[in-house]
Amino acid sequence: MRANTRTTTKSPRKGGRRHPLATVALIAIGLGLTGGAYAAFNTSTASAEPQSAASTQESVDQGKKLFQSNCATCHGLQAAGTTNGPSLIGVGAAAVDFQVGTGRMPMAMQGPQAPEKPVQFTDAQIKALADYVASLAPGPSIPEQKWLNGDGNAATGGELFRVNCAMCHNVAGAGGALTEGKYAPSLNGVSAAHIYEAMITGPQNMPVFNDMNISPQGKADIITYLKYIQNNPSPGGFELGSLGPVAEGLFLWIFGLGAIVALTVWITAKSN
């Protein structure tokens, strides 16, 4: 009698089956590569910013001496800041060129904000100070001349200015009062470089408008708008400093009502 024999065949393993952790590993690798590329791009971009100032070691050394003689009292010998002044590490050459180039720094005395005053350094000294601070850490650099020529779109610049700047500086750039003794200064007569630097560094109470908020071309358009309104006086007569309805209402109240009172007195005296 033949014995029945059962033959068992091992089912082949399905092809292409992955390990359960393979998906997690692929995601981790992808995130790592993306993060590394992003960090490398940011590092190369940031490190390239200070180089645009074409600084030399001699200029940096001169700037360091000027800094230690004139700025270290408030900002510290290493520019790391003290109780009297903020750290300057990472503010870039643009912040130094604006603050020192407009005479706001060094401050004469502590106050709600640094007022504009006569510049105390030469252009070469200001550049040396900017080169030294820029050498400490990457930061906004002094803008290229192509954004400062005032040949942008004045209409687009006016729209951007009204949306982002007019609430403090007035629609005509005449400036205005803020809280706690602070104020937005007039932009009349301010150089294009300082306007651009103010937008990218955010001095005093001003917010920072980086290239993600307002593009370099948008900043150039704002400069074009400001130069346009400075070169084209108000066609409506005496502009009263372009300070808006408060100044105009005060003018009407004092001179208009005063004229009515004077006319009434004159008529009464004439009849008598």
C-alpha positions as CSV (number, residue, x, y, z in Angstrom):
1,M,0.0,0.0,0.0
2,R,1.4,3.4,-1.1
3,A,1.7,5.9,1.6
4,N,0.4,9.3,0.7
5,T,3.1,11.9,1.1
6,R,2.2,15.6,1.5
7,T,4.5,17.9,-0.2
8,T,4.8,21.4,1.3
9,T,6.1,24.2,-0.8
10,K,7.3,27.4,0.8
11,S,5.5,30.3,-0.6
12,P,7.9,32.8,-2.1
13,R,8.4,36.2,-0.4
14,K,6.6,38.9,-2.1
15,G,8.9,41.0,-4.1
16,G,9.3,44.7,-3.4
17,R,8.2,44.5,0.2
18,R,9.9,47.2,2.4
19,H,11.0,47.2,6.0
20,P,8.4,49.0,8.2
21,L,11.0,51.6,9.1
22,A,12.0,52.4,5.5
23,T,9.4,55.1,5.0
24,V,10.5,56.8,8.2
25,A,14.1,56.6,7.2
26,L,13.4,58.1,3.8
27,I,11.4,61.0,5.3
28,A,14.3,61.6,7.8
29,I,16.9,61.6,5.0
30,G,14.7,64.0,2.9
31,L,14.3,66.4,5.8
32,G,18.0,66.3,6.6
33,L,19.0,67.1,3.0
34,T,16.4,69.9,2.8
35,G,17.5,71.4,6.1
36,G,21.1,71.2,5.2
37,A,20.6,72.8,1.8
38,Y,18.6,75.6,3.4
39,A,21.2,76.2,6.1
40,A,24.0,76.2,3.5
41,F,22.1,78.7,1.3
42,N,21.4,81.0,4.3
43,T,25.0,80.8,5.5
44,S,26.4,81.6,2.0
45,T,23.9,84.5,1.6
46,A,24.6,86.0,5.0
47,S,28.3,85.6,4.7
48,A,28.2,87.4,1.4
49,E,26.5,90.4,2.8
50,P,29.4,91.9,4.6
51,Q,31.7,91.4,1.6
52,S,29.6,93.9,-0.4
53,A,31.0,96.7,1.6
54,A,34.5,95.9,0.2
55,S,36.0,96.3,3.6
56,T,39.7,95.8,4.2
57,Q,41.4,94.7,7.4
58,E,43.0,98.2,7.7
59,S,39.5,99.8,7.6
60,V,38.2,97.3,10.2
61,D,41.1,98.0,12.5
62,Q,40.6,101.7,12.2
63,G,36.8,101.3,12.8
64,K,37.6,99.2,15.9
65,K,39.7,102.0,17.4
66,L,37.0,104.6,16.6
67,F,34.4,102.3,18.2
68,Q,36.4,101.8,21.4
69,S,37.0,105.6,21.7
70,N,33.4,106.8,20.9
71,C,30.9,104.0,21.2
72,A,32.2,101.4,23.8
73,T,30.9,103.4,26.8
74,C,27.3,102.4,25.9
75,H,27.7,99.4,23.6
76,G,30.6,97.7,25.3
77,L,34.2,97.1,24.2
78,Q,33.1,94.0,22.2
79,A,29.9,95.7,21.0
80,A,27.9,93.1,22.9
81,G,25.8,95.8,24.6
82,T,25.4,97.2,28.2
83,T,22.6,98.5,30.3
84,N,23.1,101.8,28.5
85,G,23.0,100.6,24.9
86,P,22.0,97.5,22.8
87,S,24.3,94.9,21.3
88,L,25.5,95.8,17.8
89,I,26.4,92.2,16.8
90,G,24.5,91.4,13.7
91,V,23.1,94.8,13.0
92,G,25.3,95.1,9.9
93,A,27.0,98.0,8.1
94,A,23.6,99.6,7.1
95,A,22.6,100.3,10.7
96,V,25.9,102.0,11.4
97,D,25.8,104.0,8.2
98,F,22.3,105.3,9.1
99,Q,22.8,106.0,12.8
100,V,26.2,107.6,12.5
101,G,25.6,109.1,9.1
102,T,22.6,111.0,10.3
103,G,24.2,112.2,13.5
104,R,21.9,110.2,15.7
105,M,25.0,108.4,17.1
106,P,26.8,108.9,19.3
107,M,23.9,110.1,21.5
108,A,24.4,113.4,23.4
109,M,22.1,112.2,26.2
110,Q,19.7,109.4,27.0
111,G,16.1,110.1,25.9
112,P,13.0,108.6,24.3
113,Q,14.9,108.3,21.0
114,A,18.0,109.6,19.4
115,P,17.4,112.9,17.5
116,E,19.1,113.8,14.2
117,K,22.0,116.2,14.7
118,P,25.2,117.3,12.9
119,V,27.4,114.4,11.9
120,Q,30.5,114.0,14.0
121,F,32.6,111.8,11.7
122,T,33.9,112.0,8.2
123,D,32.6,109.7,5.5
124,A,35.8,107.6,5.7
125,Q,35.4,107.2,9.5
126,I,31.8,106.2,9.1
127,K,32.7,103.6,6.6
128,A,35.4,102.3,8.9
129,L,33.0,102.0,11.8
130,A,30.5,100.2,9.5
131,D,33.2,97.8,8.3
132,Y,34.1,97.0,11.9
133,V,30.6,96.3,13.0
134,A,29.9,94.3,9.9
135,S,33.0,92.1,10.6
136,L,31.5,91.0,13.9
137,A,28.5,89.1,12.4
138,P,26.5,89.0,9.2
139,G,23.9,91.8,8.9
140,P,22.2,94.1,6.4
141,S,24.8,95.8,4.2
142,I,24.8,99.3,2.7
143,P,22.4,99.2,-0.3
144,E,23.6,99.2,-3.9
145,Q,23.4,102.4,-5.9
146,K,21.0,100.9,-8.4
147,W,18.2,101.1,-5.8
148,L,18.9,104.7,-4.9
149,N,18.7,106.5,-8.2
150,G,15.1,107.5,-7.8
151,D,14.1,106.2,-11.2
152,G,11.5,103.7,-10.0
153,N,7.7,103.8,-10.2
154,A,6.4,106.7,-8.2
155,A,2.8,105.5,-8.3
156,T,3.7,102.1,-6.9
157,G,6.0,103.7,-4.3
158,G,3.2,106.0,-3.2
159,E,0.8,103.0,-2.7
160,L,3.5,101.1,-0.7
161,F,4.3,104.2,1.4
162,R,0.6,104.8,2.2
163,V,0.1,101.2,3.3
164,N,3.3,100.8,5.3
165,C,4.6,104.2,6.3
166,A,2.0,106.9,6.2
167,M,0.4,106.1,9.6
168,C,3.6,107.4,11.3
169,H,5.4,109.5,8.7
170,N,2.3,111.2,7.3
171,V,1.2,110.6,3.7
172,A,3.6,113.4,2.5
173,G,6.5,112.2,4.6
174,A,6.2,115.2,6.9
175,G,6.6,113.1,10.1
176,G,4.4,113.0,13.2
177,A,4.2,112.5,16.9
178,L,4.1,109.1,18.6
179,T,3.6,108.0,22.2
180,E,5.9,108.7,25.2
181,G,7.8,111.6,23.6
182,K,8.7,109.6,20.5
183,Y,8.1,110.8,17.0
184,A,8.4,109.8,13.3
185,P,10.9,112.2,11.7
186,S,10.2,114.1,8.5
187,L,11.6,112.5,5.4
188,N,12.1,115.7,3.6
189,G,15.7,116.1,2.5
190,V,16.8,112.6,3.8
191,S,19.2,110.9,1.4
192,A,18.0,107.9,-0.6
193,A,20.7,105.7,1.1
194,H,19.4,106.5,4.6
195,I,15.8,106.0,3.6
196,Y,16.7,102.5,2.3
197,E,18.8,101.7,5.4
198,A,16.1,102.7,7.7
199,M,13.7,100.3,6.0
200,I,16.1,97.3,6.3
201,T,17.3,98.1,9.8
202,G,14.3,99.5,11.7
203,P,15.8,102.3,13.7
204,Q,14.2,103.7,16.8
205,N,10.5,102.8,16.7
206,M,10.4,101.8,13.1
207,P,9.7,98.2,12.1
208,V,12.1,96.3,9.9
209,F,10.9,95.9,6.2
210,N,13.1,93.1,4.9
211,D,13.0,91.8,1.3
212,M,10.1,89.5,2.2
213,N,7.9,92.4,3.3
214,I,9.0,95.0,0.6
215,S,11.2,93.9,-2.2
216,P,14.3,95.9,-3.1
217,Q,12.4,97.3,-6.2
218,G,9.5,98.2,-3.9
219,K,11.9,100.2,-1.6
220,A,13.4,101.9,-4.7
221,D,9.8,102.8,-5.7
222,I,9.1,104.3,-2.2
223,I,12.3,106.4,-2.6
224,T,11.1,107.6,-6.0
225,Y,7.8,108.6,-4.6
226,L,9.4,110.6,-1.7
227,K,11.7,112.4,-4.1
228,Y,8.8,113.1,-6.4
229,I,6.7,114.8,-3.8
230,Q,9.7,116.8,-2.6
231,N,10.4,118.1,-6.0
232,N,6.8,118.9,-6.8
233,P,5.3,121.4,-4.3
234,S,1.6,121.3,-3.4
235,P,-0.5,122.7,-6.3
236,G,-3.3,123.7,-3.8
237,G,-1.5,126.7,-2.2
238,F,0.1,126.9,1.2
239,E,0.5,123.3,2.4
240,L,0.9,124.1,6.1
241,G,3.7,121.6,6.5
242,S,1.6,118.8,4.9
243,L,0.6,117.9,8.5
244,G,-3.0,117.1,7.5
245,P,-6.5,118.1,8.8
246,V,-5.4,119.0,12.3
247,A,-3.1,121.8,11.1
248,E,-5.6,122.9,8.5
249,G,-8.5,123.0,11.1
250,L,-6.3,125.0,13.5
251,F,-5.4,127.5,10.7
252,L,-9.1,128.0,9.9
253,W,-10.0,128.3,13.6
254,I,-7.4,130.9,14.4
255,F,-7.3,133.0,11.2
256,G,-10.9,132.3,9.9
257,L,-12.6,132.9,13.2
258,G,-10.3,135.7,14.0
259,A,-11.1,137.4,10.7
260,I,-14.9,137.1,11.5
261,V,-14.4,138.6,14.9
262,A,-12.3,141.4,13.6
263,L,-14.9,142.1,10.9
264,T,-17.7,142.1,13.5
265,V,-15.8,144.6,15.7
266,W,-15.1,146.8,12.7
267,I,-18.8,146.9,11.6
268,T,-19.9,147.6,15.2
269,A,-17.4,150.4,15.5
270,K,-18.4,151.9,12.1
271,S,-22.0,152.0,13.0
272,N,-21.3,153.8,16.3
